[in-house]
Amino acid sequence: MTYETATAPNGKLVDVHRPAPAPAGAPVPTVLLWHGTGPDERDVLRPLATAVAALGALVLVPDWRSDEPDRGRAHLLASLEYARARAASFGGDGERMVLAGWSAGAPAALGVALHPEVAGGWRPSAVVGIASRYDVPARTTGTAPLADLAAGTPGVPEPVPVALVHGTADALMDPAHSRTARDALMAHRWPVLSEEIPGADHAGAIMTEYDPARGRCRPSEDERVRAAGELTARTIARAAGLTAA
């Protein structure tokens, strides 16, 4: 795979992780991967994005800032617009695209599937939520995905597939949150895959470990953590239609 950094029209940086070159005229699946609440932390997702790209997907990871007055909404939606417009130039499919997010990025991704009007009517081909909760307002919509499900989504046609990944040792986000979301989605006939990673904590689900000195996550060399992140990477790749994953 190859890696480069691009700049979106709004000035935010976007990491571009490309798989091995695909045959001409055959775009590879695209994944837009959103980080959590730490401002401009696209680097935190680099290990996971690298692993997903190695499995055959184009992975775009943008910076966004949760400390903006709109809680990051404009940055997130602008990154989605950028991904749709530019994926083809990187060898990916800009219309059939997986939205994935870690922590606060997860309900933001699911929110777009529930409220396609925020993206001009566009909907992701699948959603992957990693180590999060869904009973709080999504940064993209301002409403909680679980509340949206309970109220019904009259403007939404068919449900899209959703995969939920959570470590069993996550002390920051209780795995019960993903189980609750799984049950709610299933009750409304959304296709759901639920994966629990034994022993993984909040950072471990994305192949990282928390560094208190830096106040952010860093890549982990622990084989158990790397194995946990590989499970997350394979889940994202399968959501993108890469059955070999």
N, C-alpha and C positions, 0 to 999 in steps of 0.2 A: 504494500500500500504506500501511498504518498501523502504528505501533509503540507499544507500551506495556510497562511492567514490572509483573509480578504477583508475589505472594509465595505460595510453596507452604506447606502446613501445617507443614513442618519448619523454616520460616523462611528457606529459600533463595530467592533471587530468580530469576525466570524472565523472559527477554525474549520477548515475543509479537509476531511479525511477521505481519500479516494482509495477504492480497492484496485487490484490489478486491472490493467486496461481491458475493457469489454470489447467484443466484436463491434465493428462499425455498424451504426444503426440500431444497436440494442442497448438502450439506457438501463442502467442498473437501478435497483430499488433505492429510494432516498429516505433517510431518517433525519428529522429535525429534532435535536436533543437539547432540552432546556435544563439549565442548572437550577439550584435552589436560591434561597434568599440572600446569600452572600453577594454583594454587589460585584458585577463584572468578574465572575469566577468560572469562565469557560474552561480554564486550565484544569480545574478540579475534575472535569469529565474526560480529560484527555486519555487516561488509561482505558476507560470503557469505550470511548469512541474509536480508539485504535483497534480494540478487539472486535467491535462490530464491523468496521471497515475490512478487517482481515477476513471476515466471513462473507464479504461480497457486496456490502451496501455502501453507498455514498452517505457520509454522516456530516451534517453541518451543526456546529455548536456555537451559538452566538452569545456574546455578552449581553446582559441586561441588568438594570438596577432596580432593586426592590424598594430603595429609599427615595425614589422619585414621588412627587405628589400623587401620581396616579397608580402608585405601587408597582410600577413596571409594565403596565398594560400596553402603552404605546411601543415600548421597546420590543416586547414579545410579539405583538401583532406585526410590527415592521419586519421583524426577523422572519416571520412566516411569509410575508409578501416577498421578501428578498429570496427566500428559499424557493418559492414557486417560480419566480422570475429567472433565477440563475442556475437552478439545479441542472438544467439541460447543458449549460456551458461547462459544467464539471463532469458531464457524462451520466447524470442521473435523470430520474423521472420527476418533473416538477409538479405534476397534478396528482399522481397516485403516490402519496407520501405518508409515512408513518410519523405521528407526533409522539414523542416520548419525553418524559420529564422525571427528574429526581426531586424529592422533597417538595418544595413549593412549585416546582415546575410540573409536577404530575397533575394536580387538579387544574392547572392552567391548560394543559393539553386536553384533558377530558372535557373541560368547559367548552372548547372549540367544537368538539363533536356534538355537544348538547345544544350549542347556540351557534350554528353555522353563519348566522347573520353577521357576527363579528368579523368574519373573513369573507364577506361578500357572497355567502351561500356555499362556499367551499367546505368540504369535510375531509378529514384524514381517512386513509384507507384502513388504518388501525391506530389504536392508542396504547401506549405502554406507560404505566405509572409505577414508579420505583420508590419504595420506602416513604410513603406519605399518608395523609389523611384527606378525606373528601367531604368533611362536614364543615369546612371553613370556606369563605369566599375565594373563588378562583381569581387569579390575577388578571386573567383575560376577560372575564365576564362580570365580576363583582358579585356573583351569586355562588352559593355552595352547590357542587354537583349533586350531592345527595338530596338537597332540597329541590333542585330542578327535576330530578327523577321522580320524587314524590309528587310534585305538582303536575307532572306530565310535560311532554315536549311537543306541542301541536305542530310546530314548524319543522320538525325533524322527520325525514322519511324513514328509511330503514336504519336500525341500530348498526353501529360499526363494531368490529371485534375489539375487545379490550383485554390486555394482559396486565396483571398486577403482580409485582415482585416485592417481597419484603423479607428482611432477615429476622430470624426468630429471636435474636438477642438485641434488637433495636430498642434502646432505652429512651431515645429521643422521640420516636414515633412508634407507638405500640402497634405490633402486627395486627392487633384486633381491628385497627382502622381499615386495613386492606380487606380483612374478612367481611367487615360490615359492608364495604363498597361492593365486594363480590356478590354478596347475598342480594343487595339492592338491585344491582345490574341484572342478575339472573331473574329476579322477580319481575323485571320489566322486559324480559326476553332479549337481553343483550348477550351476545356470545362472549363468554369470559373464560380466560385461563388464569388460574391463581397459582403462583409459585412461591413457596417459602424456602428460604435458604438457611439450613441449620447452622446456628452459631454465628451468623453474620450480624454485625451491628449496622448503624445508620450509614457510616462511611464505607463499611466493608461491602455493602451491596453494589457499590460502584468501583470496587477494586482499589480503595484508598483507605487511609487511616487518618484520624484527626490529630493534628499537631497543635497542642495547646500554646506553644511558644509563638507560632505564626497565626494562630486563631483561624486556621483553615485546614482543609484536607490536603494530603499529599499522597503520591503513589506509594503503594505498599509492596515490600519485597516478601512478605509473609505468604507462603504457598497456599495456606488456607484462605487468606483474603483474596488472593488472585483467583483461586478456584471459585469462590463465591461470585466474584465479578464476571467470570467467564459464563456462569449460569445466566446472569442478567444479560450478557451480550448475546448468548444464544437465543434467549427469549425475544429480544428485540429483532434479531435476524429472522426468526421464524415469523414474527408478526409482519415483517417486510416481504414474506413469501420465499425466503431462502430456506427451502426444505432441507438442504444438506446440513444446516446448522443443528 
